[in-house]
Amino acid sequence: MTQWLSSMNYLLPILAVILSFVFVYWVRPKNRSHFKLLLAFSGAFLLALTIFELFPSVYKQSDSKIVGIFIMLGILLQIFLEFFSKGAEHGHVHLSRSQVSFPWLLFISLCIHSLLEGVPIGTHHKMLYGILVHKIPIAIILSIFLLNSRIRLVKAIWFIVLFSLMTPIGSLATEHLSFITAYYTEITALVIGVFLHISTVILFESSEGHGFNLQKIVAIFLGVTIAYLL
């Protein structure tokens, strides 16, 4: 059973990204606004799982001030990454339709973000669901922009495949690198900061004119409720 769960930790993040790309390639959705409800749900689900699963763990393992410092560093790190990704982690992809060159800054920042996502999965298996629900709408929106740009299809596929591997690589590194094991609590607190920033930005940006409609309120409520019941 343990080996099966470990295999799923590696396989499901890859499938979530690649199948999202395949869906976009075949269906060719034109309007990404249809994914706003899914984004709102994913933001609430990820935020709730972070609070229910990761917060209690890190505060039990270390001094609260140290944990707080690393959480704030995680928030700052995500803000820094978004300087290069332009907010792709929460559904904002700014690729021009005339884009031909490979978007290296976007790729590197998304890969760093995805590597960090893999850190808590091995110890907190429920976080896998939050990361999957977060990855799917982001991968769909990213795929729409890649396929609508003038970037060659082969380059777009390489982008998606390498991006899909980053979270499992993060999980693998956590299991086998002594440095991460030694500072696991601090690194997990850093990841909490990343998740807090992303999930709250998604929730605020899912509103229109700073007001939530009923559908989005229901999506957010469902996200929190399902996270609690896991």
N, C-alpha and C positions, 0 to 999 in steps of 0.2 A: 504493500500500500504506500509506504514511504517513498519507494523508488518510483512508483507511478506518479505521485504528486510532484516529485522532483522533475520528472520528465515533462509534465504539464507546465511547470514553471518556465521551462526553456521553450517548449513548442508553441504554446498559446500566444505569447506576444508576437512571435514571428508570423503565425497564421493570421492574427488580427490585422496586421499591417498589409500583408501580401493579398489577402482576400478582399480587403477594402480597395486596394488598387485594381484588382481584377474586376470588382463590381463597377468601379468608375469607368474602367476601360470598355466594358460591354454595355453598360446602361447609358453612359455619357450624360449624367445629370447636369443641367445648365445652371440651376439656381441653388446656391449653397444656403439660402435662407431656410430651406426645408430642414436643415440640420440644427437649427437654433434650439429646438426643444430637446434634442439629443444632447447638445452641448450643455444646456442648463441642467439636465438630469445628471450628466457625467460630472459636472462641477460640484453639485450637491453630494453626489455619491462619494466622490474622491475626498471631499472635505470631511464628510461624516466618518468615513473609514479612517482617515488620518487621526481624527480626534478620538474615536473609539478604540483604535488598535495601537497606534504608534505613540500617542501622547503618554498614556499610562506607563508604557514600557520604558521610555527614555527617562522619565522622571523618577522611576524606581531605581534605575541603574546609576545615576550620577547626580551631582550637585545641581540644584535647580537653576542657579545663576549660570553655570557652565552650559547647561542645556539651552537656556534662553539665549545665550550669546550665539550658539551654533544655529539655532532656529533663525535668528536675525541675519546671520551670515548667509543662510540658505535663501532667505528672501532677497538679500542684496545680490547674491550670485545669480538668481533667476532674472532679476532686473537687468543685470549686466549681460546675460545671455540674450535677452530680448532686444538689446541694443543692436545685435547682429541678426537675430531671427525675425525681428519686427513683429513679434507676437504670434508666431506660427504655433507655439505650444498651446495657445487657447483659441485657435481658429482664424487667425489673421495671417494670410499669406499674401505678400505683396510682390508677386512676380508679374512682370509685364508680359503681355501676349507676344511681344516681339523679342522676348528673352531667348538668347541662343546659347550663351555660355553657361557652364555648370555653376549653380549657386553655392559656392564653397562655404561662404559665411553662414548661410542658412543651414547647410548640411552639418557643419562642425558644431554649431550651437545646439541643433536638435539631437545630435549624437551624444553630446555631453549630458544633456537633459535626460536622454533615454538610459544612458549608463547609470546615472544616479537612481533612476526608477527601479533598476534591478536590485539595488542593495537590500531593501527590507523584505523582499518576496520570500526568501528562503526561511526566515524566522517567523514572518507574519504572512501566512499563506493567503489570508483573506484579502490582503492588499493587492494580490494578483488580479482580483475581479475589478477593483477600482482602477488599476492601471489599464486593464483591457477596455473598460468602458470609456476611459479617457482617450485611449489610443485610436479607437475606431473612428469617431467623428473627425479627429485631427488628421488621421491618415486619409480619410475620404476627401476632406477639403484640400489637403496637400496634393493628392493625386489629381483632383480637378484642375488645379493650377498648373501642375507639371504637364499634363496632357493637353491643356489649352495653350501652353506656351510653344515656342518654336524649338525647345530643347529636344534633341533627338530621342526617340523612344528607348533606344538602348541605354542612354544616359539616365533617363527617367527610371527605368527598371533597376539599374545599378543603385541609384539613389534610394529607392524603396527597399531593395533587398538589404543593403548595408544598414539602413536605418532600422529595419526590422530586427537585425541581429544585435543591436546595441544593448537592449534591456537584458536578454539572456547572457550577454558577455558581462554585464554588471553583476548579475546573480552569480555567474561562474567565478568572477574575481573575488566576490565576497566570501565564497566558500573556500578558496584556495590561497588567497594572499594574506599573509600573517599581519601585514600593516593594517588592512581593513578590519581584521578580527580584533586587533589590539585597540583600535579606535572606533569600534562598531557603533557604540552609543552616540559618540560625537558626530559620526558621519550620518547616522540615522536622523539625528536632530537637524542636520543640514538639509537632508531630504525632506523632512517635515516642513522646513521653511520654504523650500521649492514648491511643495504641494499646496501649502497655504496660499502662497502668492497666486499660483495658477488657478486654483479652484475659486478663490474669491474674485479674481478678475473675470473669470468666465461667468460667475453669477451676476456681477455688476453689469457686464457687457451684454448679458442676455436680456436686459431690460431695454425698453424703448422709451426714450424721453424720461428716463429715471423712474419709470413705472412698470410694474410687472402685470402682465395680463393673466387671466385665470389659468390658461393652459400651462404657462411657465411656472406658476405657483404650484400647480398639481405635480408637474415634472420634478420640481425641487423637493416637494414633500415626499414623493415616491422615492427619490434618491436617498433622502435621509432615513426614511422608514426601512427600506430594504437593507441599507448598511447596518442599521441597528439590529435587524432580525438575523443577520448572517451569523 
